[in-house]
Amino acid sequence: MKQIIDQLIYERAPWLATYSTTTSAVGRILKACLNYKTTLEQANRLECLTGIEILNTVGDEIARQVSISGLDNVPSSGAALIVANHPTGIADAIILHNAIRHKRPDVYFFANSDILRVFPQMNTYIAPVEWRKEKRSKSQTRKTLRFTKQAMEQSRLGVIFPSGRLAKRVGIKLIEREWMTSAATMAKKYDVPVIPVHISARNSYLFYIFDLIHPTLRDITLFKETLNKKDFRFHITIGQSVEPKSLSDDPKLATSLLKSTVNALGNNYKEHGKASPKYYWKTALKTVI
């Protein structure tokens, strides 16, 4: 497990894999800031669980301060797609799963294929996607298409974050990245309703500080930013479904409508998720070097 985690870190920050006195020192500091030891312990603990046990276990541990509105808008059966904004990363999927798992135990997620390198047993819940254009391949695309076709035939509920990456910080605001047209295209192709979902939440101060310094530092905090969410508030707003027939045949126009609908749900909930004061004190102490 350590080898896999290390490889994922080096892929996001290749300079850490170079051997020098400076990178070794920086690496030790980063591991302390990112609770590297705790992350490995958690991964090793989860490794022996089934896919659904992993989702439920982590969900129970981090979904401590979650409020939900509009749960009745999630259909109790039938194929459908949830489209959601992506403010924090991996935690968004886990928190959302925790919110709807009793109503839709058949839910699956379009997510970075890297998760299956860590936990291959989650393959029935993850439609593997490679959002980075430079790393896409025809074989990877075929896997995603096969998974999607089978899930639709089984009338499962899918969840997709069309931005593909978590929201970008601009000043003190989080701005959703440009949405890809995948969700709108699938909704039209399979003739399934789309349920818009807005997630109000934020990552820790450390995440945004690292983002200011360099994007590779930001990217390697995503594991830590999943496990620390028990001290953060999340609010999930679920809107009324959008029928596929109401979507434009132009994927870009259809995607624009879906994104606007999700953003409108967020505008009705002004308070973004914030960590409890206790969390900030803990973070401050842990990051003192």
C-alpha positions in Angstrom: 0.0 0.0 0.0 2.8 2.4 0.8 4.3 1.9 -2.6 1.0 2.8 -4.3 0.4 5.9 -2.2 4.0 7.1 -2.8 3.6 6.5 -6.5 0.4 8.6 -6.6 2.1 11.4 -4.7 5.1 11.4 -7.1 2.9 11.5 -10.1 1.3 14.6 -8.7 4.6 16.2 -7.6 7.4 14.6 -9.7 10.0 16.8 -8.2 9.6 14.9 -4.9 10.9 11.8 -6.6 14.3 13.5 -7.3 17.0 12.7 -4.8 18.7 15.6 -3.2 19.2 17.1 0.2 16.6 19.8 -0.5 13.9 17.5 -1.7 14.5 15.0 1.1 14.1 17.8 3.7 11.0 19.2 1.9 9.6 15.7 1.7 9.9 15.1 5.4 8.2 18.5 6.2 5.4 17.7 3.7 4.8 14.3 5.2 4.4 15.9 8.7 2.0 18.5 7.3 0.0 15.9 5.4 -0.3 13.4 8.2 1.4 10.9 5.9 1.7 8.2 8.6 -2.0 8.4 9.5 -3.0 8.3 5.8 -1.0 5.0 5.4 -2.6 3.6 8.5 -6.1 4.4 7.2 -5.4 2.9 3.8 -4.0 -0.3 5.3 -7.0 -0.5 7.6 -9.4 -0.2 4.7 -7.5 -2.4 2.3 -9.2 -5.6 3.7 -12.7 -4.3 3.4 -15.1 -4.7 0.5 -16.0 -1.7 -1.8 -19.2 -0.9 -0.1 -17.6 -1.3 3.4 -15.0 1.2 2.4 -17.6 3.8 1.3 -19.7 3.2 4.4 -16.8 3.2 6.9 -15.2 6.4 5.6 -18.6 8.0 5.2 -19.6 7.3 8.8 -16.2 8.7 10.0 -16.3 12.0 8.0 -19.9 12.8 7.5 -20.4 14.3 11.0 -21.6 17.8 10.1 -23.8 17.3 7.0 -27.2 18.9 6.3 -29.3 17.9 3.3 -32.3 19.5 1.6 -34.3 18.0 -1.3 -33.6 14.3 -0.7 -37.1 13.6 -2.0 -35.9 14.7 -5.4 -33.7 11.6 -5.7 -35.8 8.9 -7.5 -36.1 5.7 -5.4 -35.5 3.6 -8.6 -34.6 3.8 -12.2 -31.6 5.0 -14.2 -30.7 8.6 -13.6 -27.7 10.9 -13.4 -26.8 13.3 -10.6 -24.6 16.2 -11.7 -22.8 18.1 -8.9 -20.3 20.8 -8.3 -16.9 19.7 -6.9 -15.6 22.0 -4.1 -13.4 19.6 -2.0 -12.3 16.6 -4.0 -12.8 12.9 -3.0 -14.8 13.8 0.0 -17.6 15.2 -2.2 -18.3 11.7 -3.5 -18.1 10.1 -0.1 -20.3 12.6 1.6 -22.9 12.4 -1.2 -22.9 8.6 -1.1 -23.5 8.8 2.7 -26.4 11.1 2.1 -28.2 8.9 -0.4 -27.0 5.4 0.2 -30.1 4.2 2.0 -32.4 5.4 -0.7 -30.1 4.4 -3.6 -27.7 1.6 -2.6 -27.1 1.0 -6.3 -25.3 4.4 -6.7 -22.0 4.6 -8.6 -19.6 7.4 -9.3 -17.6 8.6 -12.3 -14.3 9.1 -10.6 -10.5 9.2 -11.3 -9.3 5.7 -12.1 -6.5 6.2 -9.6 -8.9 5.2 -6.8 -8.9 1.7 -8.2 -5.2 1.5 -8.0 -5.5 1.9 -4.2 -8.8 0.0 -3.7 -9.5 -2.3 -6.7 -12.4 -3.8 -4.8 -14.4 -0.6 -5.5 -14.7 -1.5 -9.2 -18.5 -2.0 -9.0 -19.0 1.5 -7.6 -16.5 3.4 -9.7 -16.9 4.2 -13.4 -13.1 4.8 -14.1 -12.4 8.2 -15.7 -9.2 9.9 -16.7 -10.0 13.7 -16.6 -6.5 14.7 -17.7 -6.4 14.8 -21.5 -2.7 14.0 -21.7 -3.3 10.7 -19.9 -6.4 9.5 -21.7 -6.3 6.4 -23.8 -8.8 4.5 -26.1 -8.7 1.5 -23.8 -9.6 3.6 -20.8 -12.4 5.3 -22.6 -13.8 1.9 -23.7 -13.8 0.7 -20.0 -15.8 3.8 -19.0 -18.3 3.3 -21.8 -18.8 -0.4 -21.0 -19.3 0.4 -17.3 -21.8 3.2 -18.2 -23.8 1.0 -20.6 -24.1 -1.8 -18.1 -25.1 0.5 -15.3 -27.8 2.2 -17.3 -29.1 -1.2 -18.4 -29.3 -2.1 -14.7 -31.2 1.1 -13.9 -28.6 2.4 -11.5 -28.1 5.9 -10.3 -24.9 7.6 -11.5 -23.1 10.6 -10.0 -20.8 12.7 -12.1 -18.8 15.9 -11.3 -18.6 17.4 -14.8 -15.8 19.8 -13.9 -13.6 16.7 -13.4 -11.5 18.7 -10.9 -12.3 20.4 -7.6 -13.2 24.1 -7.7 -10.5 26.7 -8.3 -9.7 29.3 -5.7 -9.9 32.9 -7.0 -9.1 35.3 -4.2 -11.2 34.0 -1.3 -13.8 32.5 -3.5 -14.2 29.0 -5.0 -15.0 29.0 -8.7 -16.2 25.9 -10.4 -14.1 24.9 -13.3 -15.4 24.6 -16.8 -17.8 21.7 -17.1 -17.2 18.9 -19.7 -20.2 17.9 -21.8 -20.2 14.2 -20.7 -23.2 14.3 -18.4 -25.5 16.1 -20.9 -24.4 13.8 -23.7 -25.1 10.7 -21.6 -28.5 12.0 -20.4 -29.5 12.5 -24.0 -28.0 9.2 -25.2 -29.7 7.0 -22.5 -32.8 9.2 -22.1 -32.4 9.5 -18.3 -33.3 12.4 -16.0 -30.6 14.6 -14.5 -30.8 15.5 -10.8 -28.8 18.7 -10.0 -27.0 18.8 -6.7 -25.0 21.6 -5.1 -22.5 20.9 -2.4 -21.5 23.8 -0.1 -18.1 23.0 1.5 -14.5 24.0 1.7 -11.1 22.5 2.3 -8.7 23.4 5.0 -6.6 26.6 5.1 -3.5 24.4 4.5 -4.9 23.3 1.2 -5.4 26.9 0.0 -2.0 28.0 1.3 -0.4 25.2 -0.7 -2.4 26.2 -3.7 -0.9 29.7 -3.5 2.6 28.3 -3.4 2.3 25.7 -6.2 -0.4 23.5 -7.7 1.6 20.3 -7.1 1.6 21.0 -3.4 -2.2 21.5 -3.6 -2.7 18.2 -5.4 -0.8 16.0 -2.9 -3.0 17.3 -0.1 -6.2 15.6 -1.5 -5.7 12.4 0.6 -5.5 14.4 3.8 -8.4 16.6 2.7 -10.6 13.6 2.5 -9.9 12.3 6.0 -10.1 15.7 7.8 -13.8 16.3 6.8 -15.2 15.2 10.1 -14.5 18.7 11.4 -16.1 20.4 8.4 -19.6 21.4 7.6 -21.3 20.3 4.4 -24.6 21.3 3.0 -26.1 19.3 0.1 -29.0 20.8 -1.9 -30.8 18.5 -4.3 -32.9 20.1 -6.9 -35.8 18.8 -9.1 -34.9 16.5 -12.0 -34.3 17.9 -15.5 -35.8 15.7 -18.1 -33.5 14.8 -21.0 -36.0 16.1 -23.6 -35.7 19.6 -22.1 -31.9 19.6 -22.8 -30.6 21.2 -26.0 -29.2 18.9 -28.7 -26.1 21.1 -28.5 -24.0 19.5 -25.7 -22.4 22.8 -24.7 -25.8 24.5 -24.4 -27.2 21.6 -22.4 -24.2 21.6 -20.1 -24.5 25.3 -19.6 -28.1 24.9 -18.5 -27.1 22.1 -16.0 -24.3 24.1 -14.5 -26.5 27.2 -14.1 -29.1 25.0 -12.4 -26.6 23.7 -9.9 -25.2 27.1 -9.2 -28.7 28.5 -8.6 -29.2 25.8 -5.9 -26.0 27.1 -4.3 -27.1 30.7 -4.3 -30.0 29.6 -2.1 -27.5 28.4 0.5 -25.2 31.3 1.4 -23.1 29.8 4.2 -20.2 27.7 2.9 -18.9 24.8 5.0 -16.2 25.8 7.5 -14.1 23.8 9.9 -14.8 24.0 13.6 -12.4 26.2 15.6 -10.9 23.1 17.2 -9.8 21.9 13.8 -8.0 25.1 13.0 -6.1 24.9 16.3 -5.1 21.3 15.5 -4.0 22.2 12.0 -2.0 25.2 13.2 -0.1 23.0 15.8 0.5 20.2 13.3 1.9 22.5 10.7 4.4 24.4 12.9 7.8 23.4 11.8 
